[in-house]
């Protein structure tokens, strides 16, 4: 068991060791879809980060793979012993909507082979992506791909956000030290250097960075606001959702994350247009602009001087300097990626610009990586970049095509609409930050599960109330 920062204490090691049997116990205690949701959310929010237990032949046991290892093992055991109903698993059929996740899994394979890294590295890369992305995707696709599953997923995202409220408020006042105090080490290599923002502390709680906490809390805030306005949920833990929405919103404002504030503004614009103007134009605009942005940045049509000239008009000097530094590094790495544009440079930091120490002979990174898109492009080339973003954008496009805005706030369909917009916010966040949580592939799989069905959910006028049971039996429920 190791971390690259500070030696973890005994509690940190015990939590990660015991997480495996605890997740399996969830499958015995709760219905399977609830067990899956709780395992991924609780694991994301509380188990120690940046802690690695190396395993032979298969990917390391760490916070990003531990839950998937446990769930996959538990479901196989329960299925073989016929302890759970395997009907949903047997009814699963591979469809064209699943092609992007297959391509995401295969991209490290092609990258390794084309860079001469060997078959072992290629298979290792595939397994790593499989346990990081594919397991959560297919569990969502199989077990959560219905109205009930999506509603329960939304409800537990909100509960996770509520659990983080007192922890965020504590760290805003006392500093982001909970992870270090409980587990004995900082979850991020920079320690607490990036935690001071706007004259105060930015909470980190039990995640790798304050930006990831902000992404989680903006997702929870968006979810509770959407479900409150659609009257899908009226109480959580016997508490009125109206007051919980206000408290969640207040806490989010205190997080001191400029990017997350912008995402919330995006979301509110989409919310207002769909709710009151019955228009999905802002959502379509963000999807189309995202594709244009990725195309422009990966080809350097939108280079640093061009992008920064616009950003400088609407941001402070400090934020502009930070973003300019990020863009410059992205441009350098993009030029490096164009030396191997199809399948990229492969793993082991080969996508970075590195320098060799003339005394030690060791290589160290020169460029600084902040954005998920440039990591994917540099590592796996255009094949990986297109596969990755197709994976996350496809369910959003399918939703926008198949449902009119006047249906988005129906109590039955609201979770589908809400999670589609949450996924859209995450995809935009990936163009600026490198934080990713397993909950997003789970959302992606859940949405694809319901959007791939024929007929897709059709709602009668009777279903525009607070009783999901009014949805006709002969349609998807």
Residue pairs with C-beta under 8 A, 6 or more apart in sequence:
1 8
1 13
1 16
1 51
1 52
1 53
2 51
2 52
2 53
2 54
3 50
3 51
3 52
3 185
4 50
4 189
5 50
5 185
5 186
5 187
5 188
5 189
5 191
6 184
6 185
6 186
7 184
7 185
8 48
8 51
8 183
8 184
8 185
9 183
9 184
9 185
11 182
11 183
11 184
12 48
12 51
12 182
12 183
12 184
12 185
13 51
15 47
15 48
15 183
16 47
16 48
16 51
16 53
16 61
16 62
16 63
16 66
17 53
19 43
19 47
19 66
19 67
19 70
20 61
20 66
20 69
20 70
20 73
21 70
22 70
23 35
23 39
23 43
23 66
23 67
23 70
23 71
23 74
24 70
24 73
24 74
24 77
26 35
26 38
26 39
26 74
27 35
27 71
27 74
27 75
27 78
27 84
28 78
28 83
29 35
30 38
32 75
32 84
32 143
33 143
33 144
33 148
33 149
33 152
34 152
34 156
35 71
36 71
36 139
36 140
36 143
36 144
36 442
37 144
37 152
37 153
37 156
37 442
38 156
39 67
39 70
39 71
40 67
40 136
40 438
40 439
40 442
41 156
41 157
41 159
41 160
41 439
42 160
43 63
43 66
43 67
43 438
44 63
44 160
44 207
44 216
44 437
44 438
44 439
45 160
45 163
45 164
45 205
45 206
45 207
45 216
46 206
47 63
47 66
47 206
48 63
48 179
48 183
48 187
48 206
49 63
49 179
49 187
49 206
49 207
49 208
50 62
50 63
50 185
50 187
50 188
50 189
50 208
51 62
51 63
51 183
52 60
52 61
52 62
53 60
53 61
53 62
54 60
54 61
55 61
58 127
58 131
59 65
59 124
59 127
59 128
59 131
59 132
61 69
64 132
64 438
65 128
65 131
65 132
67 136
67 438
68 131
68 132
68 135
68 136
68 438
69 131
71 135
71 139
72 135
75 84
75 89
75 139
77 83
78 84
79 86
79 89
88 142
88 143
89 142
92 138
92 141
92 142
95 452
97 394
97 395
97 398
97 448
97 451
97 452
98 141
98 448
100 387
100 390
100 391
100 394
101 133
101 134
101 137
101 138
101 391
101 441
103 383
103 386
103 387
103 390
103 391
104 129
104 133
104 134
104 384
104 387
104 388
104 391
105 126
105 129
105 130
105 133
105 134
106 126
106 387
107 129
107 343
107 344
107 380
107 381
107 383
107 384
107 387
107 388
108 122
108 125
108 126
108 128
108 129
108 346
108 347
108 379
108 380
108 384
109 122
109 123
109 125
109 126
110 122
110 343
110 380
110 383
111 117
111 122
111 125
111 343
111 344
111 345
111 346
111 347
111 379
111 380
111 381
111 384
112 118
112 119
112 121
112 122
112 125
112 346
112 347
113 119
113 122
114 340
114 342
114 343
114 346
115 340
115 343
115 345
115 346
115 350
117 346
117 347
117 348
121 346
121 347
125 346
125 347
132 438
133 391
133 441
134 441
136 438
136 439
136 441
136 442
136 445
137 441
137 442
137 444
137 445
137 448
138 445
139 442
139 445
140 149
140 153
140 441
140 442
140 443
140 444
140 445
140 446
140 448
140 449
141 445
141 446
141 448
141 449
142 445
142 449
143 149
144 150
144 152
144 153
144 442
144 445
144 446
144 449
145 445
145 446
145 447
145 448
145 449
145 450
145 452
145 453
146 449
146 450
146 476
146 477
147 412
147 413
147 415
147 416
147 450
147 457
147 468
147 471
147 476
147 477
148 468
148 477
149 446
149 449
150 415
150 416
150 419
150 446
150 447
150 450
151 232
151 415
151 468
153 415
153 419
153 442
153 443
153 446
154 223
154 227
154 232
154 233
154 415
154 418
154 419
155 227
155 233
155 236
157 219
157 220
157 223
157 422
157 439
158 220
158 223
158 224
158 227
158 233
158 236
158 244
158 248
159 236
159 237
160 216
160 220
161 216
161 217
161 219
161 220
161 221
161 223
161 224
161 248
162 220
162 236
162 237
162 244
162 248
164 205
164 213
164 216
164 217
164 220
165 247
165 248
165 251
167 178
167 203
167 205
167 206
168 203
168 205
168 213
168 217
168 251
168 254
168 255
169 251
169 254
170 178
170 203
171 177
171 178
171 201
171 203
171 204
171 205
172 200
172 201
172 202
172 203
172 254
172 255
173 201
174 201
175 192
175 195
175 201
176 192
176 195
176 201
176 202
176 203
176 204
176 205
176 210
177 192
178 204
178 205
178 206
179 185
179 186
179 187
179 204
179 205
179 206
180 186
182 206
186 192
187 204
187 206
187 207
187 208
187 209
188 194
188 204
188 208
188 209
192 204
194 202
194 209
194 210
195 201
195 202
195 204
195 210
196 202
197 210
197 256
197 257
198 256
200 256
201 256
202 210
202 213
202 214
202 255
202 256
202 257
203 210
203 213
203 255
204 210
204 213
205 213
207 213
207 216
207 435
208 435
209 435
210 255
210 256
210 257
211 257
211 259
211 260
211 433
211 435
212 433
212 435
212 437
213 255
214 252
214 255
214 257
214 259
214 260
215 260
215 263
215 425
215 426
215 429
215 433
215 435
215 437
216 437
217 248
217 251
217 252
217 255
217 260
218 252
218 260
218 263
218 264
218 267
218 425
219 422
219 425
219 426
219 439
220 248
221 248
221 249
221 252
221 264
222 264
222 267
222 418
222 421
222 422
222 425
223 418
223 419
223 422
224 241
224 244
224 245
224 248
225 245
225 249
225 271
226 271
226 409
226 414
226 417
226 418
226 421
227 233
227 241
227 414
227 415
227 418
228 241
228 242
228 245
229 271
229 275
229 409
230 408
230 409
230 410
230 411
230 414
231 411
231 466
232 411
232 414
232 415
232 466
233 241
234 240
234 241
234 466
235 241
236 244
252 260
252 264
253 261
258 319
259 429
259 432
259 433
263 425
263 428
263 429
266 282
266 286
266 425
266 428
267 421
267 425
269 282
270 280
270 282
270 283
270 286
270 421
273 279
273 280
273 281
273 282
273 283
273 405
274 280
274 283
274 405
274 408
274 409
274 417
275 405
275 408
275 409
277 405
278 404
278 405
278 406
279 405
280 400
280 404
280 405
283 396
283 400
283 421
283 424
284 400
286 424
286 428
287 393
287 396
287 397
287 400
287 424
290 389
290 393
290 427
290 428
290 431
291 389
291 393
293 302
293 431
294 373
294 385
294 389
294 431
295 301
296 302
297 307
297 330
297 334
297 373
297 374
297 431
298 334
298 337
298 373
298 377
298 382
298 385
300 331
300 334
300 335
303 331
304 324
304 327
304 328
304 330
304 331
307 327
308 320
308 323
308 324
308 327
311 320
311 323
311 324
312 320
315 323
325 368
326 368
326 370
326 371
326 432
329 367
329 368
329 369
329 370
330 370
330 371
330 374
332 353
332 367
333 351
333 352
333 353
333 367
333 369
333 374
333 377
333 378
334 374
334 377
334 378
336 345
336 351
336 352
336 353
336 378
337 344
337 345
337 351
337 374
337 377
337 378
337 381
339 345
340 381
341 381
341 382
342 381
342 382
342 383
343 380
343 381
343 383
343 384
344 351
344 377
344 378
344 379
344 380
344 381
344 383
344 384
345 351
345 378
345 379
346 379
347 379
349 363
349 365
350 379
351 375
351 378
351 379
352 365
352 366
352 367
352 369
352 378
353 365
353 366
353 367
354 363
354 364
354 365
354 366
355 363
355 364
355 366
356 362
356 363
357 363
357 364
369 375
369 434
370 432
370 433
370 434
371 430
371 431
371 432
371 433
371 434
372 430
372 431
372 433
372 434
372 435
372 436
373 385
373 389
373 430
373 431
375 434
376 384
376 385
376 388
377 384
377 385
380 387
380 388
389 427
391 444
392 423
392 426
392 427
392 430
392 440
392 444
393 427
394 448
395 420
395 423
395 444
395 447
395 448
395 451
396 420
396 423
396 424
396 427
398 447
398 448
398 451
399 416
399 417
399 420
399 447
399 451
400 420
402 451
402 456
403 413
403 416
403 417
407 413
407 417
407 459
408 414
408 417
409 417
410 459
410 463
410 464
411 463
411 464
411 465
411 466
411 467
411 468
412 457
412 459
412 463
412 468
412 470
412 471
413 457
413 459
416 447
416 450
416 451
416 457
419 443
419 446
419 447
420 447
422 443
423 440
423 443
423 444
423 447
426 436
426 440
429 435
430 436
450 456
450 457
450 476
453 476
455 475
455 476
456 476
457 471
457 475
457 476
458 475
459 471
460 470
460 471
460 472
462 470
463 470
463 471
463 472
468 477
471 477
